[in-house]
Amino acid sequence: MNNGRESALDLRGLKCPLPVLKTRRHLRDLATGTLIRIETTDPLAVIDIPHYCREDGHQLLESAPVEGGHVFVIEKG
């Protein structure tokens, strides 16, 4: 459930495993239900971010290619 809180994380230029590690650290301090928008350029993020969400109980709401990378929207579980 979205409680109106949103956050953004620019992870462009970082290589695996840094996008997942920084996402995990960022989500740790957020309230349940907070939405986070992540931008990445690492091609492996399309595998790693969805896997991380499944493993840690977060909901991947959006995964879409953008120019030069990929964007994800996650709801903290």
Secondary structure, 3 states (H helix, E strand, C coil): CCCCCEEEEEECCCCCCHHHHHHHHHHHCCCCCCEEEEEECCCCHHHHHHHHHHHHCCEEEEEEEECCEEEEEEECC
